[in-house]
Amino acid sequence: MSEPTLLSASGLTLRFGAIPALLDVDADLWPGEILAIVGESGSGKTTLLNVLSGKMAPQSGQVMYRDPAGAMQDVHTMPAPALRALHRSDWGFVHQNPRENLRMAVSAGGNVGERLMAQGSRHYGHIRAAAIDWLEQVEIDAARVDDLPRTFSGGMLQRLQIARTLVTHPRLVFMDEPTGGLDVSVQARLLDLIRSLVRRLGIAVVLVTHDLAVARLLADRIMVMQRGEVVEAGLTDQVLDDPRHPYTQLLVSSVLQA
């Protein structure tokens, strides 16, 4: 790709005792691209997501982020306040369990508005209008703006988390199994919503999923992980339609036989 990378990781290594979580992992992400990290439980995909997002430090290697001014910053040498500010503005995080990212005792509109306030917005009318707009964008009735999240279904909670994350128009969003634990029909609707929103807004996404169908639907490129290593990477359709590594072949065949 001709344009510069948005996020670039090299040589990431991390062990938990004798267990290799990451072994010399490289990863690049371009603006507006969706990169899926797939593999079975214990493959290292969630660890990689946490290291890329600065939530966990590697024992070696680095993660470089290109800020809006074009300067490259090392995520893991960045001062903690700067990293927190990055997560409130340029970056977003969508958890598998939306309760990890939502305040259950605060209204739906308040949850969305809080992220705007963290960026300095103070005009109540503007914040409320933006919250209502984003509830509608994620297909939540605007009449629910003052309702507490605990009255929402699982799918609605996930859509509320997405609204809270995207309201500040981040450049990069990390997603950890965003459709995990939801009914199939709810998953399909949520995936369509995620795909349309990130494409329309031009957001780059690092997506962790064990579901190859989710990766195929959403991702431009895919990285396959096994025991802390990237065993195969490339364009999503190429990797899934013509897998070269035996582990990738096993993953694909297990889906076909399911």
N, C-alpha and C positions, 0 to 999 in steps of 0.2 A: 504494500500500500504506500502511496506517495506521501500522504500527510504524516506528520510525526505522531508517535504513540502518545496516548493519554496516560497509560500506566505501564511500567516496564519492570519486571522482576527478574533477578538473575541469581543463580546459585543458592536458592533457598534450601536450607537444611535445618532440621529440628528433630531431636530425638527425645522421647519420654523414657528415660532409663535406657534399656536395651532395645526399645521399640522405635523403629524409624518412622516418624510421622511424615517427614519430608526429606527427600534425598536429591539434592542438587537440582531443584526445580526452577525452570525458566518459564516466564509467561509474559506475553505482551497483549495490550488491549488498545484499540484505536477508538477515536471519538465516534459515538453513535453505534458502536458494534456491541453485539450480544455474544459473550463467550460463556459456554457451558462447561462446567467441570463435573464429570460423571465418574462413577465407580461404586463398588459395593460399600457397605458399612465397614469402616476401618481402613478405607483406602487412602485417607489423608485429604479428601476433598474439602471437608469443613475446616480442617486445620489450615489448609492453603487459603481459604476464604478469609479466615481470621488474621492470618499473617499479611495478606494483601491489603486488608482494611486497617491494619495497624492495631488491631485488638490483641494480637499476640506477637511477640518478638521472635525472630528466628535466631538460631545459634550462629549461623553464618549466612551471607548473602544480603541483598538489599532490594528494596522496593522503591522505585522512583516514580513520582507523580508530576505531571506537567500542569502547572497552575494556569489560571486564565491569562496571565501575562506572558506565558510561554516558558517560564523558568522551571527547571527540573528540581524537585525537592525530594530528599530522602525521608520517606514516611517514618522510619524508625529512629532517626536522629532529630526529628521535629520536636520542639518543646510541647509538652502535654497540652497546654492551653491552645496552641495553634492546631493540634490534631483534633481537639474537641470542637474548635471552631469550624474546621474542615468538615467534620461529620454533621454539623448543624447547617452547613451552607452548600458547598460544592458536592458533597457526598450524601448518600442516604443508605439505609439498611432496612431490608424487609426480612423479618424473622419467620420461621415456620410457625411458631406460636405467636400470634399478634399481641398477646397479653404482655410479652416481653418489651414491646415498643409502645404500648398504649397505657394511658392512665385511666384505670377502670372507674375511678370516682369522679372523673371530669367528663363533661358532656362531649358528644361527638364533635360538635363545632369547636369546642375548647381544645380538643386533642389536635385538630388540624391547625387551629390558630396559634397554639403554643410555639410551633416551629417558626412561624412568621415573627412572633414576638421575640424569639431567641435571636433573630436577625435584626431586631431593632424596630419592627413595626409597632406603632402605638395607637393608631387611629382605630377605635373599636368598630366603627361602621365598615371601614375597609377590610379589617380582619374578618369580621363576620360574613361580609359579602364574599370574600375569597373562600372561606370555609364552606359556605353554601354552594358556591360554584364547583368546588372540588368534590363535595358529596355527590352532586349531580353527575360529575364526570365519572365517578366510580359506581354509578347506578345505585346510589342510596337516596331515598326520598328526602328532599330538602326539609320536609316537615319533621324529620328525625334529628334536626340539628341540635336540639336541646336535650335529647335523650341520652341516657348513660349507656356506655358500651356493653354493660352486662346484660342489657335487654336485646342485644343483637345476636344473630346466628353466627356460626363459625365463618361462613363465607362473607357475611357482612363485616365481621371484625377484620378479616384479611383485607377487604376492600377499603375499610376505614384506615388501616395501617398504611396502605398504598397512598391514599389521599394525603395523610399526614406526611409521608415521605416525599411526595412529589410536589407539594404545594410551593416549595422554594425553588423549583426547577433545577434540581441538582444536575451536574454533568455526569456523575457516575453513581450507580446504585448497586449495592451488593445484595443478592437475594439467596437465602438459604432455605431450600425446599419450600417455596412459597405456596405450593398447592398440596403439601403433605397433610394427610389426615382429613382431607375433605372428600365428600361424596363425588363420584365420577362426574355427575351432571354439573355440580358446583365447580369442580375443577375446570371443566371445559369452558364454562362461562368466564371464570377468572382468568384463564390463559388467554382467551380472546381479548379481554380487557387489558391485560398487561401488554400484550403484543401491540395493540392499537395505540396505547398511551406512550410506550417507549419509542415507537417508530415516529409518532407525530411530534414528540418533543425532542427527538434526536438524542436520547439519553444512552450512554454506554452502560452496559450491565455485565456484571460477573455473576453467573447463576450456578449454584450448586444444586444438583438433582441426581437422584438414583434412577429416575424415570427417563428412559431414552426417548419416549414419545414426547415428553415435555421438551427435551433438548432439541429434538427434530423440529418441533413447531416454532420454538422461539429463537434458537441460536444460529448465528452465522458460522461460528467456529466451535469446535469441541475439543476438550482435552480429556483423555481417559487415564485415570489414575489407578494404580495397584500397589499396595504396600508402600505408599509414600513416593512413588515414582510416576512420572508421566510416561506411559508406555506407547501412546499413540496420540497424535494431534493433527488437526487439519480442518478443512471445510466440513460442516456437519454432514451434508448428504454424502460426501465422498467417504468419510470415515464409517458411517453407518451402513452405506450400501455396498462398500467394498473394504471391510475391515482387514487389516494386514496382521495385526498382533493377535496371537492366540487368545489372550484374555479378552480383547475387544470382540473377537469372533464368538467367544463364549457368552458374553453379555448380550450380543445381538441375537444369537440363536436361542437363548433363554427367553427373550421377549417374543420371538416368533413362535416358540412352542407353548407359550402361556395361553 
